[in-house]
Amino acid sequence: MGLNLNLNINGAKRGLATPPIPVLGTPVVISDTQINIPVTSTFPYEMWYSTDNVTYTKHGDGSATPYEATGLTAGTLYYFKARGVNGSKLSEFSTATNATTYSWYGVTIDESNTSPDLTRTGLMTLHASLP
């Protein structure tokens, strides 16, 4: 009769461990279609997003920080959650964080205005009013 002892000083074998829950920082809005989310995680992770904070869709996989969420819609509030991945093992989801992409307002330029100042200097003054 033998004794089989498997000691692991770190608490779990890395290949079999359920990864810890990633920590999301404050998102940074980059443009009307991109938000970067700082992620603290010692494992690769999945990033999920939602526009209602109820139904989430996987946006992609990451292993670096920040996670660059691209292909978003202008002027939309997005919620983000992440979960750690270690092979087939998945952590619980992180606490959600959120940000709204920039909104862009259309500007109409009257191209028939060919005043000497506009043509010569290439300068133009735009006046816009935002709602």
TORZA-781002 format. One record per atom (N, C-alpha, C): residue number from 1; atom name; x, y, z. Coordinates in steps of 0.1 Angstrom, whole numbers, plus 5000, padded with zeros to 4 digits. Layout:
BEGIN
{r NUM,CA,{X,Y,Z}},
...
REM end
This chain:
BEGIN
{r 1,N,{5009,4988,5000}},
{r 1,CA,{5000,5000,5000}},
{r 1,C,{5009,5012,5000}},
{r 2,N,{5007,5021,4990}},
{r 2,CA,{5016,5033,4989}},
{r 2,C,{5008,5045,4992}},
{r 3,N,{5015,5055,4995}},
{r 3,CA,{5009,5068,4998}},
{r 3,C,{5011,5078,4987}},
{r 4,N,{5001,5083,4981}},
{r 4,CA,{5002,5092,4970}},
{r 4,C,{4999,5106,4975}},
{r 5,N,{5010,5114,4975}},
{r 5,CA,{5008,5128,4981}},
{r 5,C,{5012,5138,4970}},
{r 6,N,{5003,5146,4967}},
{r 6,CA,{5005,5157,4956}},
{r 6,C,{5004,5170,4963}},
{r 7,N,{5016,5176,4966}},
{r 7,CA,{5016,5189,4973}},
{r 7,C,{5018,5200,4962}},
{r 8,N,{5010,5211,4964}},
{r 8,CA,{5011,5222,4956}},
{r 8,C,{5012,5234,4964}},
{r 9,N,{5024,5240,4965}},
{r 9,CA,{5026,5252,4974}},
{r 9,C,{5018,5264,4970}},
{r 10,N,{5015,5266,4957}},
{r 10,CA,{5007,5277,4953}},
{r 10,C,{4992,5276,4955}},
{r 11,N,{4988,5265,4960}},
{r 11,CA,{4974,5263,4962}},
{r 11,C,{4966,5255,4951}},
{r 12,N,{4971,5256,4939}},
{r 12,CA,{4965,5248,4928}},
{r 12,C,{4975,5248,4917}},
{r 13,N,{4973,5237,4909}},
{r 13,CA,{4982,5237,4897}},
{r 13,C,{4977,5247,4887}},
{r 14,N,{4985,5254,4881}},
{r 14,CA,{4981,5265,4871}},
{r 14,C,{4973,5259,4860}},
{r 15,N,{4976,5248,4855}},
{r 15,CA,{4968,5242,4844}},
{r 15,C,{4954,5237,4848}},
{r 16,N,{4952,5235,4860}},
{r 16,CA,{4939,5230,4865}},
{r 16,C,{4931,5240,4873}},
{r 17,N,{4937,5252,4876}},
{r 17,CA,{4931,5261,4885}},
{r 17,C,{4920,5269,4878}},
{r 18,N,{4910,5272,4886}},
{r 18,CA,{4900,5282,4881}},
{r 18,C,{4906,5295,4883}},
{r 19,N,{4906,5303,4872}},
{r 19,CA,{4913,5316,4873}},
{r 19,C,{4906,5326,4882}},
{r 20,N,{4913,5336,4887}},
{r 20,CA,{4907,5346,4896}},
{r 20,C,{4898,5355,4887}},
{r 21,N,{4889,5362,4893}},
{r 21,CA,{4881,5371,4886}},
{r 21,C,{4889,5384,4882}},
{r 22,N,{4889,5388,4869}},
{r 22,CA,{4896,5400,4865}},
{r 22,C,{4890,5412,4871}},
{r 23,N,{4898,5422,4873}},
{r 23,CA,{4894,5435,4878}},
{r 23,C,{4894,5445,4867}},
{r 24,N,{4882,5452,4865}},
{r 24,CA,{4882,5462,4854}},
{r 24,C,{4883,5476,4860}},
{r 25,N,{4891,5484,4853}},
{r 25,CA,{4893,5498,4858}},
{r 25,C,{4883,5507,4851}},
{r 26,N,{4885,5520,4852}},
{r 26,CA,{4876,5529,4846}},
{r 26,C,{4878,5530,4831}},
{r 27,N,{4868,5528,4823}},
{r 27,CA,{4870,5528,4808}},
{r 27,C,{4874,5541,4803}},
{r 28,N,{4881,5541,4792}},
{r 28,CA,{4885,5554,4785}},
{r 28,C,{4879,5554,4772}},
{r 29,N,{4871,5564,4769}},
{r 29,CA,{4864,5565,4756}},
{r 29,C,{4875,5571,4746}},
{r 30,N,{4877,5564,4735}},
{r 30,CA,{4887,5567,4726}},
{r 30,C,{4881,5575,4714}},
{r 31,N,{4869,5570,4710}},
{r 31,CA,{4862,5576,4698}},
{r 31,C,{4847,5572,4698}},
{r 32,N,{4841,5575,4687}},
{r 32,CA,{4827,5571,4686}},
{r 32,C,{4825,5556,4684}},
{r 33,N,{4836,5549,4682}},
{r 33,CA,{4835,5534,4680}},
{r 33,C,{4844,5526,4688}},
{r 34,N,{4851,5532,4698}},
{r 34,CA,{4861,5525,4706}},
{r 34,C,{4861,5530,4720}},
{r 35,N,{4861,5520,4729}},
{r 35,CA,{4863,5522,4744}},
{r 35,C,{4874,5512,4748}},
{r 36,N,{4884,5518,4756}},
{r 36,CA,{4895,5509,4761}},
{r 36,C,{4892,5507,4776}},
{r 37,N,{4893,5494,4780}},
{r 37,CA,{4890,5490,4794}},
{r 37,C,{4902,5485,4800}},
{r 38,N,{4908,5491,4811}},
{r 38,CA,{4919,5486,4818}},
{r 38,C,{4915,5473,4825}},
{r 39,N,{4923,5463,4824}},
{r 39,CA,{4921,5450,4829}},
{r 39,C,{4932,5445,4838}},
{r 40,N,{4930,5441,4850}},
{r 40,CA,{4940,5435,4858}},
{r 40,C,{4937,5420,4860}},
{r 41,N,{4945,5412,4854}},
{r 41,CA,{4942,5397,4854}},
{r 41,C,{4956,5390,4852}},
{r 42,N,{4958,5379,4859}},
{r 42,CA,{4970,5371,4857}},
{r 42,C,{4968,5360,4847}},
{r 43,N,{4955,5359,4842}},
{r 43,CA,{4952,5349,4832}},
{r 43,C,{4946,5356,4820}},
{r 44,N,{4945,5349,4808}},
{r 44,CA,{4938,5355,4797}},
{r 44,C,{4923,5357,4802}},
{r 45,N,{4916,5364,4794}},
{r 45,CA,{4902,5367,4798}},
{r 45,C,{4893,5369,4786}},
{r 46,N,{4880,5368,4788}},
{r 46,CA,{4870,5371,4778}},
{r 46,C,{4863,5384,4782}},
{r 47,N,{4861,5392,4772}},
{r 47,CA,{4854,5405,4775}},
{r 47,C,{4840,5404,4769}},
{r 48,N,{4830,5408,4777}},
{r 48,CA,{4816,5407,4773}},
{r 48,C,{4810,5421,4774}},
{r 49,N,{4800,5424,4766}},
{r 49,CA,{4794,5438,4766}},
{r 49,C,{4779,5437,4765}},
{r 50,N,{4773,5448,4769}},
{r 50,CA,{4758,5449,4769}},
{r 50,C,{4754,5463,4767}},
{r 51,N,{4743,5466,4762}},
{r 51,CA,{4737,5479,4761}},
{r 51,C,{4726,5481,4771}},
{r 52,N,{4722,5471,4778}},
{r 52,CA,{4711,5472,4788}},
{r 52,C,{4715,5466,4802}},
{r 53,N,{4728,5462,4804}},
{r 53,CA,{4733,5456,4816}},
{r 53,C,{4725,5444,4820}},
{r 54,N,{4718,5437,4811}},
{r 54,CA,{4711,5425,4814}},
{r 54,C,{4716,5414,4805}},
{r 55,N,{4715,5416,4792}},
{r 55,CA,{4719,5406,4782}},
{r 55,C,{4733,5410,4777}},
{r 56,N,{4743,5400,4779}},
{r 56,CA,{4757,5403,4775}},
{r 56,C,{4760,5394,4763}},
{r 57,N,{4769,5399,4755}},
{r 57,CA,{4774,5392,4743}},
{r 57,C,{4790,5392,4744}},
{r 58,N,{4796,5381,4741}},
{r 58,CA,{4811,5381,4741}},
{r 58,C,{4816,5390,4730}},
{r 59,N,{4825,5399,4734}},
{r 59,CA,{4831,5409,4724}},
{r 59,C,{4844,5403,4719}},
{r 60,N,{4852,5396,4728}},
{r 60,CA,{4864,5390,4723}},
{r 60,C,{4872,5385,4735}},
{r 61,N,{4884,5380,4731}},
{r 61,CA,{4894,5375,4741}},
{r 61,C,{4905,5385,4743}},
{r 62,N,{4911,5385,4755}},
{r 62,CA,{4922,5394,4758}},
{r 62,C,{4932,5388,4767}},
{r 63,N,{4944,5394,4767}},
{r 63,CA,{4954,5390,4776}},
{r 63,C,{4963,5402,4780}},
{r 64,N,{4960,5413,4774}},
{r 64,CA,{4967,5425,4776}},
{r 64,C,{4958,5436,4782}},
{r 65,N,{4964,5447,4787}},
{r 65,CA,{4956,5458,4792}},
{r 65,C,{4961,5470,4785}},
{r 66,N,{4952,5479,4780}},
{r 66,CA,{4938,5478,4781}},
{r 66,C,{4932,5469,4771}},
{r 67,N,{4920,5464,4773}},
{r 67,CA,{4913,5457,4763}},
{r 67,C,{4907,5468,4754}},
{r 68,N,{4908,5467,4741}},
{r 68,CA,{4903,5477,4731}},
{r 68,C,{4890,5471,4725}},
{r 69,N,{4879,5477,4730}},
{r 69,CA,{4866,5473,4724}},
{r 69,C,{4863,5482,4712}},
{r 70,N,{4863,5476,4701}},
{r 70,CA,{4861,5484,4688}},
{r 70,C,{4849,5479,4681}},
{r 71,N,{4845,5487,4671}},
{r 71,CA,{4833,5483,4663}},
{r 71,C,{4820,5487,4671}},
{r 72,N,{4821,5496,4680}},
{r 72,CA,{4809,5500,4688}},
{r 72,C,{4801,5511,4680}},
{r 73,N,{4789,5514,4685}},
{r 73,CA,{4781,5524,4679}},
{r 73,C,{4782,5538,4686}},
{r 74,N,{4782,5548,4678}},
{r 74,CA,{4784,5562,4684}},
{r 74,C,{4772,5565,4693}},
{r 75,N,{4775,5572,4704}},
{r 75,CA,{4765,5577,4714}},
{r 75,C,{4758,5567,4721}},
{r 76,N,{4764,5555,4723}},
{r 76,CA,{4758,5544,4730}},
{r 76,C,{4764,5541,4743}},
{r 77,N,{4756,5538,4753}},
{r 77,CA,{4761,5534,4766}},
{r 77,C,{4764,5519,4766}},
{r 78,N,{4776,5515,4769}},
{r 78,CA,{4780,5501,4769}},
{r 78,C,{4785,5497,4784}},
{r 79,N,{4781,5485,4787}},
{r 79,CA,{4785,5479,4800}},
{r 79,C,{4794,5468,4796}},
{r 80,N,{4805,5466,4804}},
{r 80,CA,{4815,5456,4802}},
{r 80,C,{4817,5447,4814}},
{r 81,N,{4819,5434,4812}},
{r 81,CA,{4822,5424,4822}},
{r 81,C,{4833,5416,4816}},
{r 82,N,{4841,5410,4825}},
{r 82,CA,{4852,5400,4820}},
{r 82,C,{4852,5388,4829}},
{r 83,N,{4857,5377,4824}},
{r 83,CA,{4859,5366,4832}},
{r 83,C,{4872,5359,4828}},
{r 84,N,{4880,5354,4838}},
{r 84,CA,{4893,5348,4835}},
{r 84,C,{4891,5334,4828}},
{r 85,N,{4901,5331,4820}},
{r 85,CA,{4901,5318,4813}},
{r 85,C,{4914,5310,4816}},
{r 86,N,{4912,5298,4819}},
{r 86,CA,{4924,5289,4821}},
{r 86,C,{4920,5276,4815}},
{r 87,N,{4923,5274,4802}},
{r 87,CA,{4918,5262,4795}},
{r 87,C,{4903,5261,4795}},
{r 88,N,{4898,5251,4800}},
{r 88,CA,{4883,5250,4801}},
{r 88,C,{4877,5256,4814}},
{r 89,N,{4886,5261,4822}},
{r 89,CA,{4881,5266,4835}},
{r 89,C,{4878,5281,4833}},
{r 90,N,{4867,5286,4838}},
{r 90,CA,{4863,5300,4837}},
{r 90,C,{4860,5305,4851}},
{r 91,N,{4864,5318,4853}},
{r 91,CA,{4861,5324,4866}},
{r 91,C,{4847,5330,4865}},
{r 92,N,{4842,5335,4877}},
{r 92,CA,{4830,5342,4877}},
{r 92,C,{4832,5355,4869}},
{r 93,N,{4821,5362,4865}},
{r 93,CA,{4822,5375,4859}},
{r 93,C,{4827,5386,4869}},
{r 94,N,{4834,5395,4863}},
{r 94,CA,{4838,5407,4871}},
{r 94,C,{4826,5416,4874}},
{r 95,N,{4828,5426,4882}},
{r 95,CA,{4818,5436,4884}},
{r 95,C,{4818,5444,4871}},
{r 96,N,{4806,5449,4867}},
{r 96,CA,{4805,5456,4854}},
{r 96,C,{4810,5470,4856}},
{r 97,N,{4815,5475,4845}},
{r 97,CA,{4819,5489,4843}},
{r 97,C,{4813,5495,4831}},
{r 98,N,{4811,5508,4830}},
{r 98,CA,{4804,5513,4818}},
{r 98,C,{4810,5526,4813}},
{r 99,N,{4807,5529,4800}},
{r 99,CA,{4811,5542,4794}},
{r 99,C,{4802,5543,4781}},
{r 100,N,{4801,5556,4777}},
{r 100,CA,{4793,5559,4765}},
{r 100,C,{4803,5564,4754}},
{r 101,N,{4802,5558,4742}},
{r 101,CA,{4810,5562,4731}},
{r 101,C,{4806,5577,4728}},
{r 102,N,{4816,5584,4721}},
{r 102,CA,{4813,5598,4717}},
{r 102,C,{4802,5598,4707}},
{r 103,N,{4795,5609,4707}},
{r 103,CA,{4785,5612,4696}},
{r 103,C,{4791,5622,4687}},
{r 104,N,{4789,5620,4674}},
{r 104,CA,{4794,5629,4664}},
{r 104,C,{4782,5636,4658}},
{r 105,N,{4782,5648,4656}},
{r 105,CA,{4771,5656,4650}},
{r 105,C,{4776,5660,4636}},
{r 106,N,{4767,5658,4627}},
{r 106,CA,{4770,5662,4613}},
{r 106,C,{4772,5677,4611}},
{r 107,N,{4781,5680,4603}},
{r 107,CA,{4783,5694,4599}},
{r 107,C,{4782,5695,4584}},
{r 108,N,{4774,5704,4580}},
{r 108,CA,{4772,5707,4566}},
{r 108,C,{4781,5718,4561}},
{r 109,N,{4788,5716,4551}},
{r 109,CA,{4797,5726,4546}},
{r 109,C,{4792,5730,4532}},
{r 110,N,{4790,5743,4530}},
{r 110,CA,{4786,5749,4517}},
{r 110,C,{4798,5750,4508}},
{r 111,N,{4799,5740,4499}},
{r 111,CA,{4811,5740,4490}},
{r 111,C,{4810,5751,4480}},
{r 112,N,{4798,5757,4478}},
{r 112,CA,{4797,5767,4468}},
{r 112,C,{4804,5780,4473}},
{r 113,N,{4807,5781,4486}},
{r 113,CA,{4813,5793,4491}},
{r 113,C,{4828,5792,4488}},
{r 114,N,{4832,5799,4478}},
{r 114,CA,{4846,5799,4474}},
{r 114,C,{4852,5813,4475}},
{r 115,N,{4850,5819,4486}},
{r 115,CA,{4855,5832,4489}},
{r 115,C,{4870,5832,4489}},
{r 116,N,{4876,5843,4485}},
{r 116,CA,{4891,5843,4484}},
{r 116,C,{4898,5839,4497}},
{r 117,N,{4892,5842,4508}},
{r 117,CA,{4899,5839,4521}},
{r 117,C,{4899,5824,4523}},
{r 118,N,{4888,5817,4520}},
{r 118,CA,{4887,5803,4522}},
{r 118,C,{4896,5796,4512}},
{r 119,N,{4897,5800,4500}},
{r 119,CA,{4905,5793,4490}},
{r 119,C,{4920,5796,4493}},
{r 120,N,{4923,5808,4496}},
{r 120,CA,{4937,5812,4497}},
{r 120,C,{4943,5806,4510}},
{r 121,N,{4936,5807,4521}},
{r 121,CA,{4942,5804,4534}},
{r 121,C,{4939,5789,4538}},
{r 122,N,{4928,5784,4533}},
{r 122,CA,{4925,5770,4537}},
{r 122,C,{4918,5770,4551}},
{r 123,N,{4915,5782,4556}},
{r 123,CA,{4909,5782,4569}},
{r 123,C,{4894,5783,4568}},
{r 124,N,{4887,5777,4577}},
{r 124,CA,{4873,5778,4577}},
{r 124,C,{4868,5778,4592}},
{r 125,N,{4858,5786,4594}},
{r 125,CA,{4852,5786,4608}},
{r 125,C,{4839,5779,4607}},
{r 126,N,{4837,5769,4615}},
{r 126,CA,{4825,5762,4616}},
{r 126,C,{4817,5766,4629}},
{r 127,N,{4804,5768,4627}},
{r 127,CA,{4796,5771,4639}},
{r 127,C,{4786,5760,4640}},
{r 128,N,{4786,5754,4652}},
{r 128,CA,{4777,5743,4654}},
{r 128,C,{4770,5745,4668}},
{r 129,N,{4758,5740,4668}},
{r 129,CA,{4751,5740,4681}},
{r 129,C,{4747,5726,4684}},
{r 130,N,{4750,5722,4697}},
{r 130,CA,{4747,5708,4701}},
{r 130,C,{4734,5708,4709}},
{r 131,N,{4726,5697,4707}},
{r 131,CA,{4714,5696,4715}},
{r 131,C,{4716,5696,4730}},
REM end
